[in-house]
Amino acid sequence: AKLSAAQILPIDSEHSAIWQCLRGETQPAAQLILTASGGPFCHYSPAQLDEVTVEQALKHPSWQMGRKVTIDSATLMNKGLEVIEAHWLFNMSFDSIKVLIHPQSIIHSMVEFIDGSIKAQLSYPDMRLPIQYALTYPERLPNPQFPKLDWGIINNLSFEQPDFDTFSCLKLAIEAGRKGGTYPAVVCAADEVAVELFLWQRIKFIDIAHLVGQALEQ
């Protein structure tokens, strides 16, 4: 894209949110804040994660997605890969990209500026919205199929720090991004294999992170 002066328009909900928050700004962001639902096992202990079944892992509380990305959401691997994506898309250091658990999945990402002010993009979790925005950019078009936020129902938006130890896939992906080179590709390849093994019930849910970690060490 840089060689051809092409513009990359993100369609992932988190990166679309950041892109929308940055529009019209003349100075770079101080910090990007990616939100994550936390998946269906957000507050599970390691002992509970050891008992997770494929059926449980495929039931995401907020999004309707394919099998692979649903598992990646449950392990938080997807959020780690999104941190790498944000690093490259918005030319931000890894130290300037944070992850927050936001179970309601209403705020899709936030951008903090040098004066301390923060902009956020809010909508119901529906991938059609960021996809449409990329297709119609720079215009916005009405779409009756997109539900509007009902503030009479949405009366609580909560946030918490991710547990990097329990959900080590998030930590492993960010670590690979920091190392650069082929490390992100190794993480992606190892995760593909590990998730497939889990879906075939050949390994446990918690083994996904173990296999990815072993691949990074080799």
Order of alpha helices (4+ residues) and beta strands (2+ residues): alpha-beta-alpha-alpha-alpha-alpha-beta-beta-beta-alpha-alpha-alpha-alpha
